[in-house]
Amino acid sequence: MRDETALTLHDLMAMNATELHAVMLRGHRIDEGALVGRQFLGVDLSLPGWARRILWHTFRKTFTRDTPDDEVRGWNVRMEQRGVDGPQVPLTDRHGRPRTFGHYRLRSAEGMNFPQGYRGAQFLHYGEAGNPFLDLARLGRTPLVAVNPGRSDLLLGWEIFALGPGYLPLPLYWALRDDGPLDTVIPPPSPVARKLSPP
């Protein structure tokens, strides 16, 4: 039976930035175990329509553990733009491999002084996931919350860049909706990323 009080992806898509930030601030801890081995439909919630046509509206985020003791890690996948409710088909390279970018690790936000009142439990750390040195994705420190209590099938992310000792919050939000078992495991761009410790 559907919980009538639970927010849906389409509810988030109808919200403005102020409303999305309010959801972020009251968001819930994510069950990391529920993420492992799953892939999520990603939906941009902030870009104007013309920017979505140039860039993208949908993408994929993934979550895995290399060993039971490892941090949860993942990567983004570029997708064919077939709409939120259409078939989710990854773009591939000439070898038939998914076109990936922006690797990250799920970290605890405890002790992190994020801006604009965010004191949630977790964030995605792009700086210690093996991304190339000149890749701006390395600056990403993305708060991530479960939208509904006790469930990790709908998540909300907020783009923040780390600049020196401070942070640059961006007015960019995106949602993740569970899209089934992870179909392809991609190794980190750099094996050194496995050895790095949390900040």
C-alpha positions in Angstrom: 0.0 0.0 0.0 1.4 3.4 -1.1 2.3 5.8 1.7 0.3 8.9 0.7 2.7 11.2 2.7 5.8 10.0 0.9 7.3 12.3 -1.7 7.8 11.0 -5.3 10.3 11.9 -8.0 7.6 13.8 -9.8 6.9 15.8 -6.6 10.5 16.8 -6.5 10.4 17.7 -10.2 7.6 20.2 -9.5 9.6 22.0 -6.7 11.6 25.2 -6.9 15.1 25.6 -5.4 13.8 26.9 -2.1 11.4 23.9 -1.7 14.2 21.5 -2.7 16.6 22.9 -0.2 14.0 22.5 2.5 13.7 18.8 1.6 17.5 18.6 1.8 17.6 20.1 5.2 15.0 17.7 6.6 16.3 14.7 4.7 17.1 11.4 6.3 20.2 9.1 6.7 20.7 6.7 3.8 20.9 3.0 4.4 24.3 2.3 2.8 23.6 -1.4 2.5 20.4 -0.7 0.5 22.5 1.2 -2.1 25.2 -1.4 -2.7 24.7 -3.2 -6.0 22.0 -0.8 -7.2 21.9 1.8 -10.0 19.7 4.9 -9.9 18.0 7.1 -12.5 19.4 10.6 -12.0 17.2 13.6 -12.9 18.3 17.2 -13.0 16.0 19.4 -11.1 17.5 22.8 -11.6 18.8 23.5 -15.2 16.6 25.5 -17.5 15.1 23.7 -20.5 17.6 25.0 -23.0 20.6 23.8 -20.9 19.0 20.4 -20.6 18.8 20.2 -24.4 22.5 21.0 -24.6 23.7 18.9 -21.7 21.3 16.3 -20.3 18.2 15.9 -18.1 18.7 12.3 -17.1 21.8 10.4 -16.1 22.7 7.3 -13.9 24.5 7.0 -10.6 25.7 3.7 -9.2 26.8 2.3 -5.9 29.0 -0.7 -5.1 31.6 -2.0 -2.6 34.8 -3.7 -3.8 35.1 -5.7 -0.6 32.8 -5.9 2.4 35.1 -3.5 4.4 35.4 -0.9 1.6 33.6 2.4 1.4 30.6 2.6 -0.8 31.7 4.1 -4.1 30.2 4.8 -7.5 30.3 6.7 -10.8 28.0 8.6 -13.2 26.9 7.2 -16.5 25.9 9.3 -19.5 22.5 8.2 -20.9 20.5 8.4 -24.0 17.9 11.2 -23.4 14.6 9.3 -23.5 12.8 11.0 -20.7 12.3 10.3 -17.0 9.7 7.6 -17.7 11.3 6.2 -20.9 13.7 3.3 -21.2 17.1 4.0 -19.6 19.8 3.3 -22.1 23.5 4.1 -21.4 25.6 5.8 -24.0 28.6 3.6 -24.9 32.0 4.1 -26.4 33.3 2.3 -29.5 34.1 -0.8 -27.4 30.5 -1.0 -26.1 31.4 0.2 -22.6 29.2 2.6 -20.7 30.4 6.2 -20.9 31.2 7.1 -17.3 32.5 10.2 -15.5 32.7 11.7 -12.0 33.6 8.9 -9.6 32.8 9.4 -5.9 32.8 7.8 -2.5 30.0 7.9 0.0 31.3 9.5 3.2 30.0 10.6 6.6 29.2 14.3 6.9 29.9 14.3 10.7 32.1 17.2 11.6 31.7 18.8 8.1 30.8 22.5 8.1 28.6 22.6 5.0 26.9 25.9 4.1 23.3 27.0 4.3 22.4 24.9 7.3 23.0 21.4 5.9 23.9 19.1 8.8 22.9 15.8 7.2 24.6 12.5 7.6 26.3 11.8 4.3 27.8 13.3 1.2 29.5 12.2 -2.0 33.3 12.9 -2.0 34.6 13.3 -5.6 38.1 14.5 -4.5 39.4 11.1 -3.4 37.8 8.7 -5.9 40.6 8.7 -8.5 39.2 11.4 -10.9 41.9 13.1 -13.1 43.7 16.0 -11.4 42.3 18.5 -13.9 38.8 17.2 -13.7 36.6 19.8 -12.0 34.5 16.9 -10.6 37.3 16.5 -8.0 35.9 19.6 -6.3 32.6 18.0 -5.6 31.4 17.5 -2.0 27.8 16.6 -2.6 25.3 16.3 0.3 23.0 13.4 -0.3 19.8 12.5 1.7 17.0 10.0 1.6 13.9 11.9 0.8 11.5 9.7 2.8 12.2 8.3 6.3 13.2 4.6 6.4 13.6 4.3 2.6 16.6 4.7 0.3 14.8 4.4 -3.0 14.5 8.1 -3.6 17.5 10.4 -2.9 18.2 14.1 -3.2 21.6 15.6 -4.0 22.9 19.2 -3.9 26.0 20.4 -5.8 28.7 21.9 -3.6 32.3 22.6 -4.6 35.2 22.6 -2.2 37.4 25.7 -2.7 40.4 25.8 -0.3 39.1 25.8 3.2 35.6 26.8 2.2 32.7 25.7 0.0 30.9 27.1 -3.0 27.2 26.0 -2.9 25.6 25.9 -6.3 21.8 26.3 -7.0 21.8 22.8 -8.5 19.8 19.9 -7.2 19.1 16.4 -8.6 17.1 13.4 -7.6 18.0 9.7 -7.7 15.3 7.0 -8.1 16.2 3.3 -7.7 16.4 1.7 -11.1 17.3 -1.8 -10.3 20.4 -4.0 -9.8 23.8 -2.6 -10.9 24.5 -4.1 -14.4 28.1 -3.2 -14.8 30.9 -2.6 -12.3 33.5 0.0 -13.4 36.9 0.1 -11.6 38.1 3.4 -10.1 40.1 5.6 -12.5 43.1 5.3 -10.2 44.0 2.4 -7.9 45.4 4.9 -5.5 41.8 6.0 -4.8 41.3 2.8 -2.8 44.0 3.8 -0.3 43.0 7.3 0.5 41.6 8.1 3.9 38.6 10.3 4.7 39.2 14.1 5.2 
